[in-house]
Amino acid sequence: MGIKFTVLAQDPAEQYSLPPSEALPVTYIIDDKGKMREQLLGEQSAATVIQKLKTLRGEG
């Protein structure tokens, strides 16, 4: 997809105050301050993730 991202090897729920996952897979978008900005449930396409990132940055 051309998106660079970190894959967490340990459960990040406590560190990032994440809510319980309602579905698998789940994608969390966490900002540079460690705050969860978005929880995307189910399989995501590159276009969906890119659009969500643009929206969060105020570009979409």
mmCIF file as Biopython writes it, N, C-alpha, C and O atoms, coordinates in Angstrom:
data_model
#
loop_
_atom_site.group_PDB
_atom_site.id
_atom_site.type_symbol
_atom_site.label_atom_id
_atom_site.label_alt_id
_atom_site.label_comp_id
_atom_site.label_asym_id
_atom_site.label_entity_id
_atom_site.label_seq_id
_atom_site.pdbx_PDB_ins_code
_atom_site.Cartn_x
_atom_site.Cartn_y
_atom_site.Cartn_z
_atom_site.occupancy
_atom_site.B_iso_or_equiv
_atom_site.auth_seq_id
_atom_site.auth_asym_id
_atom_site.pdbx_PDB_model_num
ATOM 1   N N  . MET A ? 1  ? 0.820   -1.194 0.000  1.0 0.0 1  A 1 
ATOM 2   C CA . MET A ? 1  ? 0.000   0.000  0.000  1.0 0.0 1  A 1 
ATOM 3   C C  . MET A ? 1  ? 0.863   1.256  0.000  1.0 0.0 1  A 1 
ATOM 4   O O  . MET A ? 1  ? 0.365   2.339  -0.309 1.0 0.0 1  A 1 
ATOM 5   N N  . GLY A ? 2  ? 2.126   1.139  0.335  1.0 0.0 2  A 1 
ATOM 6   C CA . GLY A ? 2  ? 2.977   2.310  0.357  1.0 0.0 2  A 1 
ATOM 7   C C  . GLY A ? 2  ? 2.841   3.149  1.611  1.0 0.0 2  A 1 
ATOM 8   O O  . GLY A ? 2  ? 3.337   4.274  1.654  1.0 0.0 2  A 1 
ATOM 9   N N  . ILE A ? 3  ? 2.175   2.624  2.638  1.0 0.0 3  A 1 
ATOM 10  C CA . ILE A ? 3  ? 2.009   3.352  3.896  1.0 0.0 3  A 1 
ATOM 11  C C  . ILE A ? 3  ? 2.999   2.782  4.898  1.0 0.0 3  A 1 
ATOM 12  O O  . ILE A ? 3  ? 3.010   1.575  5.136  1.0 0.0 3  A 1 
ATOM 13  N N  . LYS A ? 4  ? 3.822   3.624  5.482  1.0 0.0 4  A 1 
ATOM 14  C CA . LYS A ? 4  ? 4.761   3.175  6.508  1.0 0.0 4  A 1 
ATOM 15  C C  . LYS A ? 4  ? 4.079   3.308  7.857  1.0 0.0 4  A 1 
ATOM 16  O O  . LYS A ? 4  ? 3.519   4.355  8.179  1.0 0.0 4  A 1 
ATOM 17  N N  . PHE A ? 5  ? 4.129   2.233  8.649  1.0 0.0 5  A 1 
ATOM 18  C CA . PHE A ? 5  ? 3.468   2.253  9.942  1.0 0.0 5  A 1 
ATOM 19  C C  . PHE A ? 5  ? 4.177   1.320  10.896 1.0 0.0 5  A 1 
ATOM 20  O O  . PHE A ? 5  ? 4.902   0.419  10.474 1.0 0.0 5  A 1 
ATOM 21  N N  . THR A ? 6  ? 3.972   1.532  12.164 1.0 0.0 6  A 1 
ATOM 22  C CA . THR A ? 6  ? 4.549   0.695  13.201 1.0 0.0 6  A 1 
ATOM 23  C C  . THR A ? 6  ? 3.572   -0.403 13.554 1.0 0.0 6  A 1 
ATOM 24  O O  . THR A ? 6  ? 2.382   -0.154 13.745 1.0 0.0 6  A 1 
ATOM 25  N N  . VAL A ? 7  ? 4.081   -1.617 13.640 1.0 0.0 7  A 1 
ATOM 26  C CA . VAL A ? 7  ? 3.273   -2.743 14.091 1.0 0.0 7  A 1 
ATOM 27  C C  . VAL A ? 7  ? 3.643   -2.996 15.542 1.0 0.0 7  A 1 
ATOM 28  O O  . VAL A ? 7  ? 4.817   -3.174 15.867 1.0 0.0 7  A 1 
ATOM 29  N N  . LEU A ? 8  ? 2.651   -3.011 16.407 1.0 0.0 8  A 1 
ATOM 30  C CA . LEU A ? 8  ? 2.905   -3.198 17.830 1.0 0.0 8  A 1 
ATOM 31  C C  . LEU A ? 8  ? 2.951   -4.676 18.164 1.0 0.0 8  A 1 
ATOM 32  O O  . LEU A ? 8  ? 2.050   -5.433 17.800 1.0 0.0 8  A 1 
ATOM 33  N N  . ALA A ? 9  ? 4.010   -5.086 18.862 1.0 0.0 9  A 1 
ATOM 34  C CA . ALA A ? 9  ? 4.177   -6.497 19.220 1.0 0.0 9  A 1 
ATOM 35  C C  . ALA A ? 9  ? 3.479   -6.838 20.534 1.0 0.0 9  A 1 
ATOM 36  O O  . ALA A ? 9  ? 3.191   -8.004 20.801 1.0 0.0 9  A 1 
ATOM 37  N N  . GLN A ? 10 ? 3.212   -5.840 21.340 1.0 0.0 10 A 1 
ATOM 38  C CA . GLN A ? 10 ? 2.534   -6.059 22.614 1.0 0.0 10 A 1 
ATOM 39  C C  . GLN A ? 10 ? 1.213   -5.309 22.599 1.0 0.0 10 A 1 
ATOM 40  O O  . GLN A ? 10 ? 1.016   -4.382 21.814 1.0 0.0 10 A 1 
ATOM 41  N N  . ASP A ? 11 ? 0.321   -5.721 23.470 1.0 0.0 11 A 1 
ATOM 42  C CA . ASP A ? 11 ? -0.994  -5.073 23.559 1.0 0.0 11 A 1 
ATOM 43  C C  . ASP A ? 11 ? -0.812  -3.605 23.961 1.0 0.0 11 A 1 
ATOM 44  O O  . ASP A ? 11 ? -0.314  -3.324 25.052 1.0 0.0 11 A 1 
ATOM 45  N N  . PRO A ? 12 ? -1.207  -2.674 23.098 1.0 0.0 12 A 1 
ATOM 46  C CA . PRO A ? 12 ? -1.010  -1.255 23.374 1.0 0.0 12 A 1 
ATOM 47  C C  . PRO A ? 12 ? -2.159  -0.606 24.149 1.0 0.0 12 A 1 
ATOM 48  O O  . PRO A ? 12 ? -2.131  0.600  24.394 1.0 0.0 12 A 1 
ATOM 49  N N  . ALA A ? 13 ? -3.153  -1.379 24.531 1.0 0.0 13 A 1 
ATOM 50  C CA . ALA A ? 13 ? -4.377  -0.813 25.110 1.0 0.0 13 A 1 
ATOM 51  C C  . ALA A ? 13 ? -4.111  0.101  26.295 1.0 0.0 13 A 1 
ATOM 52  O O  . ALA A ? 13 ? -4.640  1.211  26.350 1.0 0.0 13 A 1 
ATOM 53  N N  . GLU A ? 14 ? -3.312  -0.343 27.229 1.0 0.0 14 A 1 
ATOM 54  C CA . GLU A ? 14 ? -3.077  0.475  28.426 1.0 0.0 14 A 1 
ATOM 55  C C  . GLU A ? 14 ? -2.236  1.706  28.099 1.0 0.0 14 A 1 
ATOM 56  O O  . GLU A ? 14 ? -2.554  2.809  28.544 1.0 0.0 14 A 1 
ATOM 57  N N  . GLN A ? 15 ? -1.177  1.527  27.335 1.0 0.0 15 A 1 
ATOM 58  C CA . GLN A ? 15 ? -0.281  2.638  27.012 1.0 0.0 15 A 1 
ATOM 59  C C  . GLN A ? 15 ? -1.002  3.768  26.285 1.0 0.0 15 A 1 
ATOM 60  O O  . GLN A ? 15 ? -0.732  4.941  26.543 1.0 0.0 15 A 1 
ATOM 61  N N  . TYR A ? 16 ? -1.916  3.426  25.379 1.0 0.0 16 A 1 
ATOM 62  C CA . TYR A ? 16 ? -2.599  4.435  24.574 1.0 0.0 16 A 1 
ATOM 63  C C  . TYR A ? 16 ? -4.054  4.653  24.974 1.0 0.0 16 A 1 
ATOM 64  O O  . TYR A ? 16 ? -4.791  5.333  24.260 1.0 0.0 16 A 1 
ATOM 65  N N  . SER A ? 17 ? -4.475  4.094  26.088 1.0 0.0 17 A 1 
ATOM 66  C CA . SER A ? 17 ? -5.859  4.220  26.570 1.0 0.0 17 A 1 
ATOM 67  C C  . SER A ? 17 ? -6.857  3.842  25.476 1.0 0.0 17 A 1 
ATOM 68  O O  . SER A ? 17 ? -7.806  4.578  25.206 1.0 0.0 17 A 1 
ATOM 69  N N  . LEU A ? 18 ? -6.632  2.696  24.856 1.0 0.0 18 A 1 
ATOM 70  C CA . LEU A ? 18 ? -7.488  2.244  23.758 1.0 0.0 18 A 1 
ATOM 71  C C  . LEU A ? 18 ? -8.735  1.557  24.287 1.0 0.0 18 A 1 
ATOM 72  O O  . LEU A ? 18 ? -8.688  0.864  25.303 1.0 0.0 18 A 1 
ATOM 73  N N  . PRO A ? 19 ? -9.845  1.750  23.597 1.0 0.0 19 A 1 
ATOM 74  C CA . PRO A ? 19 ? -11.075 1.055  23.986 1.0 0.0 19 A 1 
ATOM 75  C C  . PRO A ? 19 ? -10.980 -0.413 23.588 1.0 0.0 19 A 1 
ATOM 76  O O  . PRO A ? 19 ? -10.148 -0.777 22.757 1.0 0.0 19 A 1 
ATOM 77  N N  . PRO A ? 20 ? -11.821 -1.255 24.173 1.0 0.0 20 A 1 
ATOM 78  C CA . PRO A ? 20 ? -11.833 -2.662 23.754 1.0 0.0 20 A 1 
ATOM 79  C C  . PRO A ? 20 ? -12.209 -2.759 22.273 1.0 0.0 20 A 1 
ATOM 80  O O  . PRO A ? 20 ? -13.059 -2.013 21.784 1.0 0.0 20 A 1 
ATOM 81  N N  . SER A ? 21 ? -11.572 -3.675 21.583 1.0 0.0 21 A 1 
ATOM 82  C CA . SER A ? 21 ? -11.860 -3.863 20.165 1.0 0.0 21 A 1 
ATOM 83  C C  . SER A ? 21 ? -13.193 -4.575 20.000 1.0 0.0 21 A 1 
ATOM 84  O O  . SER A ? 21 ? -13.464 -5.568 20.675 1.0 0.0 21 A 1 
ATOM 85  N N  . GLU A ? 22 ? -14.022 -4.063 19.102 1.0 0.0 22 A 1 
ATOM 86  C CA . GLU A ? 22 ? -15.327 -4.657 18.826 1.0 0.0 22 A 1 
ATOM 87  C C  . GLU A ? 22 ? -15.268 -5.623 17.649 1.0 0.0 22 A 1 
ATOM 88  O O  . GLU A ? 22 ? -16.213 -6.376 17.415 1.0 0.0 22 A 1 
ATOM 89  N N  . ALA A ? 23 ? -14.167 -5.604 16.912 1.0 0.0 23 A 1 
ATOM 90  C CA . ALA A ? 23 ? -14.029 -6.465 15.737 1.0 0.0 23 A 1 
ATOM 91  C C  . ALA A ? 23 ? -12.550 -6.674 15.443 1.0 0.0 23 A 1 
ATOM 92  O O  . ALA A ? 23 ? -11.696 -5.924 15.917 1.0 0.0 23 A 1 
ATOM 93  N N  . LEU A ? 24 ? -12.266 -7.693 14.663 1.0 0.0 24 A 1 
ATOM 94  C CA . LEU A ? 24 ? -10.912 -7.933 14.187 1.0 0.0 24 A 1 
ATOM 95  C C  . LEU A ? 24 ? -10.965 -8.036 12.674 1.0 0.0 24 A 1 
ATOM 96  O O  . LEU A ? 24 ? -11.902 -8.642 12.156 1.0 0.0 24 A 1 
ATOM 97  N N  . PRO A ? 25 ? -10.043 -7.497 11.958 1.0 0.0 25 A 1 
ATOM 98  C CA . PRO A ? 25 ? -8.950  -6.689 12.465 1.0 0.0 25 A 1 
ATOM 99  C C  . PRO A ? 25 ? -9.425  -5.293 12.861 1.0 0.0 25 A 1 
ATOM 100 O O  . PRO A ? 25 ? -10.514 -4.854 12.489 1.0 0.0 25 A 1 
ATOM 101 N N  . VAL A ? 26 ? -8.584  -4.619 13.616 1.0 0.0 26 A 1 
ATOM 102 C CA . VAL A ? 26 ? -8.865  -3.242 14.013 1.0 0.0 26 A 1 
ATOM 103 C C  . VAL A ? 26 ? -7.605  -2.422 13.754 1.0 0.0 26 A 1 
ATOM 104 O O  . VAL A ? 26 ? -6.492  -2.878 14.015 1.0 0.0 26 A 1 
ATOM 105 N N  . THR A ? 27 ? -7.789  -1.216 13.241 1.0 0.0 27 A 1 
ATOM 106 C CA . THR A ? 27 ? -6.683  -0.304 12.985 1.0 0.0 27 A 1 
ATOM 107 C C  . THR A ? 27 ? -6.877  0.920  13.863 1.0 0.0 27 A 1 
ATOM 108 O O  . THR A ? 27 ? -7.933  1.552  13.841 1.0 0.0 27 A 1 
ATOM 109 N N  . TYR A ? 28 ? -5.847  1.251  14.639 1.0 0.0 28 A 1 
ATOM 110 C CA . TYR A ? 28 ? -5.877  2.456  15.463 1.0 0.0 28 A 1 
ATOM 111 C C  . TYR A ? 28 ? -4.971  3.487  14.817 1.0 0.0 28 A 1 
ATOM 112 O O  . TYR A ? 28 ? -3.842  3.173  14.439 1.0 0.0 28 A 1 
ATOM 113 N N  . ILE A ? 29 ? -5.451  4.702  14.687 1.0 0.0 29 A 1 
ATOM 114 C CA . ILE A ? 29 ? -4.616  5.805  14.224 1.0 0.0 29 A 1 
ATOM 115 C C  . ILE A ? 29 ? -4.266  6.615  15.460 1.0 0.0 29 A 1 
ATOM 116 O O  . ILE A ? 29 ? -5.137  7.168  16.132 1.0 0.0 29 A 1 
ATOM 117 N N  . ILE A ? 30 ? -2.970  6.672  15.745 1.0 0.0 30 A 1 
ATOM 118 C CA . ILE A ? 30 ? -2.468  7.343  16.943 1.0 0.0 30 A 1 
ATOM 119 C C  . ILE A ? 30 ? -1.599  8.503  16.490 1.0 0.0 30 A 1 
ATOM 120 O O  . ILE A ? 30 ? -0.722  8.333  15.643 1.0 0.0 30 A 1 
ATOM 121 N N  . ASP A ? 31 ? -1.841  9.686  17.053 1.0 0.0 31 A 1 
ATOM 122 C CA . ASP A ? 31 ? -1.083  10.859 16.619 1.0 0.0 31 A 1 
ATOM 123 C C  . ASP A ? 31 ? 0.307   10.884 17.248 1.0 0.0 31 A 1 
ATOM 124 O O  . ASP A ? 31 ? 0.665   10.006 18.034 1.0 0.0 31 A 1 
ATOM 125 N N  . ASP A ? 32 ? 1.083   11.905 16.889 1.0 0.0 32 A 1 
ATOM 126 C CA . ASP A ? 32 ? 2.462   11.995 17.364 1.0 0.0 32 A 1 
ATOM 127 C C  . ASP A ? 32 ? 2.575   12.290 18.854 1.0 0.0 32 A 1 
ATOM 128 O O  . ASP A ? 32 ? 3.672   12.243 19.410 1.0 0.0 32 A 1 
ATOM 129 N N  . LYS A ? 33 ? 1.466   12.591 19.503 1.0 0.0 33 A 1 
ATOM 130 C CA . LYS A ? 33 ? 1.464   12.812 20.952 1.0 0.0 33 A 1 
ATOM 131 C C  . LYS A ? 33 ? 1.006   11.567 21.707 1.0 0.0 33 A 1 
ATOM 132 O O  . LYS A ? 33 ? 0.919   11.581 22.935 1.0 0.0 33 A 1 
ATOM 133 N N  . GLY A ? 34 ? 0.714   10.492 20.976 1.0 0.0 34 A 1 
ATOM 134 C CA . GLY A ? 34 ? 0.283   9.243  21.589 1.0 0.0 34 A 1 
ATOM 135 C C  . GLY A ? 34 ? -1.208  9.156  21.852 1.0 0.0 34 A 1 
ATOM 136 O O  . GLY A ? 34 ? -1.658  8.248  22.551 1.0 0.0 34 A 1 
ATOM 137 N N  . LYS A ? 35 ? -1.987  10.090 21.302 1.0 0.0 35 A 1 
ATOM 138 C CA . LYS A ? 35 ? -3.438  10.081 21.491 1.0 0.0 35 A 1 
ATOM 139 C C  . LYS A ? 35 ? -4.109  9.318  20.352 1.0 0.0 35 A 1 
ATOM 140 O O  . LYS A ? 35 ? -3.799  9.541  19.181 1.0 0.0 35 A 1 
ATOM 141 N N  . MET A ? 36 ? -5.037  8.407  20.702 1.0 0.0 36 A 1 
ATOM 142 C CA . MET A ? 36 ? -5.774  7.696  19.683 1.0 0.0 36 A 1 
ATOM 143 C C  . MET A ? 36 ? -6.746  8.665  19.011 1.0 0.0 36 A 1 
ATOM 144 O O  . MET A ? 36 ? -7.576  9.288  19.673 1.0 0.0 36 A 1 
ATOM 145 N N  . ARG A ? 37 ? -6.630  8.780  17.702 1.0 0.0 37 A 1 
ATOM 146 C CA . ARG A ? 37 ? -7.492  9.691  16.955 1.0 0.0 37 A 1 
ATOM 147 C C  . ARG A ? 37 ? -8.646  8.978  16.277 1.0 0.0 37 A 1 
ATOM 148 O O  . ARG A ? 37 ? -9.707  9.563  16.061 1.0 0.0 37 A 1 
ATOM 149 N N  . GLU A ? 38 ? -8.433  7.695  15.937 1.0 0.0 38 A 1 
ATOM 150 C CA . GLU A ? 38 ? -9.463  6.971  15.194 1.0 0.0 38 A 1 
ATOM 151 C C  . GLU A ? 38 ? -9.300  5.471  15.397 1.0 0.0 38 A 1 
ATOM 152 O O  . GLU A ? 38 ? -8.187  4.962  15.527 1.0 0.0 38 A 1 
ATOM 153 N N  . GLN A ? 39 ? -10.430 4.774  15.422 1.0 0.0 39 A 1 
ATOM 154 C CA . GLN A ? 39 ? -10.468 3.316  15.482 1.0 0.0 39 A 1 
ATOM 155 C C  . GLN A ? 39 ? -11.248 2.850  14.257 1.0 0.0 39 A 1 
ATOM 156 O O  . GLN A ? 39 ? -12.433 3.152  14.117 1.0 0.0 39 A 1 
ATOM 157 N N  . LEU A ? 40 ? -10.583 2.118  13.375 1.0 0.0 40 A 1 
ATOM 158 C CA . LEU A ? 40 ? -11.208 1.634  12.151 1.0 0.0 40 A 1 
ATOM 159 C C  . LEU A ? 40 ? -11.438 0.139  12.291 1.0 0.0 40 A 1 
ATOM 160 O O  . LEU A ? 40 ? -10.487 -0.628 12.447 1.0 0.0 40 A 1 
ATOM 161 N N  . LEU A ? 41 ? -12.687 -0.273 12.237 1.0 0.0 41 A 1 
ATOM 162 C CA . LEU A ? 41 ? -13.028 -1.676 12.425 1.0 0.0 41 A 1 
ATOM 163 C C  . LEU A ? 41 ? -13.072 -2.407 11.095 1.0 0.0 41 A 1 
ATOM 164 O O  . LEU A ? 41 ? -13.550 -1.868 10.096 1.0 0.0 41 A 1 
ATOM 165 N N  . GLY A ? 42 ? -12.576 -3.628 11.084 1.0 0.0 42 A 1 
ATOM 166 C CA . GLY A ? 42 ? -12.602 -4.453 9.884  1.0 0.0 42 A 1 
ATOM 167 C C  . GLY A ? 42 ? -11.440 -4.149 8.957  1.0 0.0 42 A 1 
ATOM 168 O O  . GLY A ? 42 ? -10.597 -3.296 9.234  1.0 0.0 42 A 1 
ATOM 169 N N  . GLU A ? 43 ? -11.424 -4.869 7.855  1.0 0.0 43 A 1 
ATOM 170 C CA . GLU A ? 43 ? -10.356 -4.708 6.873  1.0 0.0 43 A 1 
ATOM 171 C C  . GLU A ? 43 ? -10.445 -3.326 6.235  1.0 0.0 43 A 1 
ATOM 172 O O  . GLU A ? 43 ? -11.534 -2.839 5.932  1.0 0.0 43 A 1 
ATOM 173 N N  . GLN A ? 44 ? -9.285  -2.702 6.034  1.0 0.0 44 A 1 
ATOM 174 C CA . GLN A ? 44 ? -9.223  -1.360 5.459  1.0 0.0 44 A 1 
ATOM 175 C C  . GLN A ? 44 ? -8.443  -1.398 4.153  1.0 0.0 44 A 1 
ATOM 176 O O  . GLN A ? 44 ? -7.498  -2.173 4.010  1.0 0.0 44 A 1 
ATOM 177 N N  . SER A ? 45 ? -8.835  -0.574 3.217  1.0 0.0 45 A 1 
ATOM 178 C CA . SER A ? 45 ? -8.066  -0.419 1.979  1.0 0.0 45 A 1 
ATOM 179 C C  . SER A ? 45 ? -7.105  0.750  2.156  1.0 0.0 45 A 1 
ATOM 180 O O  . SER A ? 45 ? -7.264  1.571  3.059  1.0 0.0 45 A 1 
ATOM 181 N N  . ALA A ? 46 ? -6.114  0.811  1.286  1.0 0.0 46 A 1 
ATOM 182 C CA . ALA A ? 46 ? -5.179  1.934  1.323  1.0 0.0 46 A 1 
ATOM 183 C C  . ALA A ? 46 ? -5.930  3.247  1.148  1.0 0.0 46 A 1 
ATOM 184 O O  . ALA A ? 46 ? -5.642  4.225  1.838  1.0 0.0 46 A 1 
ATOM 185 N N  . ALA A ? 47 ? -6.886  3.272  0.234  1.0 0.0 47 A 1 
ATOM 186 C CA . ALA A ? 47 ? -7.644  4.500  -0.034 1.0 0.0 47 A 1 
ATOM 187 C C  . ALA A ? 47 ? -8.410  4.964  1.199  1.0 0.0 47 A 1 
ATOM 188 O O  . ALA A ? 47 ? -8.467  6.160  1.484  1.0 0.0 47 A 1 
ATOM 189 N N  . THR A ? 48 ? -8.999  4.021  1.928  1.0 0.0 48 A 1 
ATOM 190 C CA . THR A ? 48 ? -9.761  4.372  3.130  1.0 0.0 48 A 1 
ATOM 191 C C  . THR A ? 48 ? -8.855  4.970  4.195  1.0 0.0 48 A 1 
ATOM 192 O O  . THR A ? 48 ? -9.189  5.986  4.805  1.0 0.0 48 A 1 
ATOM 193 N N  . VAL A ? 49 ? -7.706  4.337  4.417  1.0 0.0 49 A 1 
ATOM 194 C CA . VAL A ? 49 ? -6.777  4.826  5.443  1.0 0.0 49 A 1 
ATOM 195 C C  . VAL A ? 49 ? -6.219  6.189  5.046  1.0 0.0 49 A 1 
ATOM 196 O O  . VAL A ? 49 ? -6.145  7.093  5.878  1.0 0.0 49 A 1 
ATOM 197 N N  . ILE A ? 50 ? -5.832  6.342  3.800  1.0 0.0 50 A 1 
ATOM 198 C CA . ILE A ? 50 ? -5.294  7.621  3.336  1.0 0.0 50 A 1 
ATOM 199 C C  . ILE A ? 50 ? -6.334  8.723  3.461  1.0 0.0 50 A 1 
ATOM 200 O O  . ILE A ? 50 ? -6.001  9.826  3.894  1.0 0.0 50 A 1 
ATOM 201 N N  . GLN A ? 51 ? -7.579  8.462  3.096  1.0 0.0 51 A 1 
ATOM 202 C CA . GLN A ? 51 ? -8.636  9.465  3.220  1.0 0.0 51 A 1 
ATOM 203 C C  . GLN A ? 51 ? -8.856  9.848  4.677  1.0 0.0 51 A 1 
ATOM 204 O O  . GLN A ? 51 ? -9.038  11.025 4.987  1.0 0.0 51 A 1 
ATOM 205 N N  . LYS A ? 52 ? -8.840  8.867  5.574  1.0 0.0 52 A 1 
ATOM 206 C CA . LYS A ? 52 ? -9.025  9.148  7.001  1.0 0.0 52 A 1 
ATOM 207 C C  . LYS A ? 52 ? -7.877  10.002 7.524  1.0 0.0 52 A 1 
ATOM 208 O O  . LYS A ? 52 ? -8.107  10.935 8.293  1.0 0.0 52 A 1 
ATOM 209 N N  . LEU A ? 53 ? -6.640  9.697  7.117  1.0 0.0 53 A 1 
ATOM 210 C CA . LEU A ? 53 ? -5.491  10.504 7.539  1.0 0.0 53 A 1 
ATOM 211 C C  . LEU A ? 53 ? -5.613  11.935 7.032  1.0 0.0 53 A 1 
ATOM 212 O O  . LEU A ? 53 ? -5.322  12.878 7.769  1.0 0.0 53 A 1 
ATOM 213 N N  . LYS A ? 54 ? -6.036  12.110 5.790  1.0 0.0 54 A 1 
ATOM 214 C CA . LYS A ? 54 ? -6.231  13.457 5.240  1.0 0.0 54 A 1 
ATOM 215 C C  . LYS A ? 54 ? -7.312  14.204 6.008  1.0 0.0 54 A 1 
ATOM 216 O O  . LYS A ? 54 ? -7.159  15.391 6.299  1.0 0.0 54 A 1 
ATOM 217 N N  . THR A ? 55 ? -8.397  13.523 6.337  1.0 0.0 55 A 1 
ATOM 218 C CA . THR A ? 55 ? -9.481  14.144 7.101  1.0 0.0 55 A 1 
ATOM 219 C C  . THR A ? 55 ? -8.980  14.587 8.469  1.0 0.0 55 A 1 
ATOM 220 O O  . THR A ? 55 ? -9.277  15.695 8.915  1.0 0.0 55 A 1 
ATOM 221 N N  . LEU A ? 56 ? -8.227  13.730 9.128  1.0 0.0 56 A 1 
ATOM 222 C CA . LEU A ? 56 ? -7.707  14.069 10.455 1.0 0.0 56 A 1 
ATOM 223 C C  . LEU A ? 56 ? -6.733  15.238 10.394 1.0 0.0 56 A 1 
ATOM 224 O O  . LEU A ? 56 ? -6.632  16.006 11.351 1.0 0.0 56 A 1 
ATOM 225 N N  . ARG A ? 57 ? -6.019  15.382 9.292  1.0 0.0 57 A 1 
ATOM 226 C CA . ARG A ? 57 ? -5.079  16.488 9.124  1.0 0.0 57 A 1 
ATOM 227 C C  . ARG A ? 57 ? -5.759  17.746 8.601  1.0 0.0 57 A 1 
ATOM 228 O O  . ARG A ? 57 ? -5.115  18.785 8.457  1.0 0.0 57 A 1 
ATOM 229 N N  . GLY A ? 58 ? -7.061  17.661 8.314  1.0 0.0 58 A 1 
ATOM 230 C CA . GLY A ? 58 ? -7.788  18.819 7.801  1.0 0.0 58 A 1 
ATOM 231 C C  . GLY A ? 58 ? -7.596  19.036 6.317  1.0 0.0 58 A 1 
ATOM 232 O O  . GLY A ? 58 ? -7.838  20.133 5.814  1.0 0.0 58 A 1 
ATOM 233 N N  . GLU A ? 59 ? -7.164  18.004 5.608  1.0 0.0 59 A 1 
ATOM 234 C CA . GLU A ? 59 ? -6.917  18.123 4.172  1.0 0.0 59 A 1 
ATOM 235 C C  . GLU A ? 59 ? -8.045  17.532 3.336  1.0 0.0 59 A 1 
ATOM 236 O O  . GLU A ? 59 ? -8.049  17.669 2.113  1.0 0.0 59 A 1 
ATOM 237 N N  . GLY A ? 60 ? -9.006  16.873 3.989  1.0 0.0 60 A 1 
ATOM 238 C CA . GLY A ? 60 ? -10.036 16.204 3.193  1.0 0.0 60 A 1 
ATOM 239 C C  . GLY A ? 60 ? -11.335 16.525 3.730  1.0 0.0 60 A 1 
ATOM 240 O O  . GLY A ? 60 ? -12.349 16.064 3.208  1.0 0.0 60 A 1 
#
